[in-house]
């Protein structure tokens, strides 16, 4: 995100969140309390054949974005036998 989407301000942090299965609340993976500018993040200890939902928001010098990105669903793979 740059330009008009950030009000022309530099991005200081990406807050990436996820929830899985029957979870109601999102959990922050990175970026909420410590600035994070990484565009690639690994999440360990996910369950096989489980669907997870991810979303993110950004922080600039003006504060956090008004909302989160559209949700992205991903399903973990089955372990080969």
N, C-alpha and C positions, 0 to 999 in steps of 0.2 A: 504494500500500500504506500502510495506516495501522492504528492500533489494535492488535488482537491479533496481526496478522501481523508487526508490528515490535516486539512486546513493549512497546508504548506509547511507544517512543522515536521521535524525529524522524529522518527519513531524511537522511543527510548526502551520499550519493552513489548514483547508479545506474551500474553497470558494464555496458555494452552490448557484446556480442561477436557476431562472425559468422564463418561459414566458407562457402566456395562450392565448387561442383563436386566435385572429388575430394579436397579438403583434408580432412585428418584432424583437425588442431588448430584450435581457435577463436582468433581474433585480437580483441583489445580495440579498440573504436572510441573509446569515451570512458569516463571515470569510474574507471579502475583506479588511476592514480597521482595524478590531479588531480580533486578533487571535481567532480561533475557533477549538477545537478538539472534539466537540460533534459528535457522530455518529448518533444521532437521533435529528431531528428538526421538529417542528410543524409550519405549515403555516396557519394562520387564514384568514377569509374573502374570501374564494374561492367560486366561483359560482357553483351551482349545475349543473350537467350534462355538465360540461365543461372539455375539455382536456387541460392538462398542460404538458409542457416539462421541464425536469430538467437536469442539468449537474453540474459537479464539477471539480475543479482543486485543486492542493495542493501547499503549499509553504514550502520549506526547507531553510536551511541557505544559499543555493545557489540561491534562488529566486523562482518565480512561475514556475510551470511545463510548458512545451512547448505548451501544448494544454489542452483541456477539455476532460473529459470522454465521452464515447458514450452517446448520448441522451437517456433519459428514459421518455416515455410517460405514463401518468396516467390520468384516467378520474374520476371525482368526482361522487359520488353516487346521486341518486334521493332521495329526501326527501319522506319518506313513508306518505301516506295519511291516 
